[in-house]
Amino acid sequence: MSHPVTPWYKQFWPWFLIGLLLSSVAFSLTYLAFSIRYFDGSVGGDYYERGLAINEQLAKQEHAQELGLSASLRVDARTGDVVVDLAGERQPKQLHLALIFPTDSDFDRELVLDQVRGGRYVTTIDEPLRHRWYLQLQPEAGEAAEWRLTGEARFPSDDETALVPGL
């Protein structure tokens, strides 16, 4: 007595193995699409120099503390007005405010605030801020600034945010 042999395409195991291979290809393509869409960059070639630059940042913030500088920031969510009141002996004509988004550098912004009187600086922002931001206030843009004040704020908020020397 011989049993009839069914063709391969009617058996379970070939389809099970083909299904494993196809699911592996589908997951690989999905992860490839996600990695291309949400690419967060690679480690920069100058990571060592950036690590050493932390001492320069600390020196800027210590210098701001020696000068007795502090500031308060208010952002009006309705009008887009950004007002900084700077207290201390240094009162430059302009201030540079860096708004740093914690998770995506594409959202980072740089604002230039003009002095209107005394220690008050004003500018406007075109679209409202939302979520949490790190703030850096300097007398000039970039790494050449003499001092730096830092803070953290969650927007929209009607409260003042303190900017002080220190990390």
QUIPE-V848242 format. One record per helix or strand. SS is the DSSP state (H for helix, E for strand). FROM is the first residue (numbers start at 1). TO is the last residue. If there is no record, write none. Layout:
# QUIPE-V848242
[[SS/FROM/TO] [SS/FROM/TO]]
This chain:
# QUIPE-V848242
[[H/8/10] [H/12/37] [H/47/52] [H/54/66] [E/70/75] [E/81/87] [E/94/101] [H/105/107] [E/109/117] [E/120/124] [E/131/138] [E/148/155] [E/161/164]]
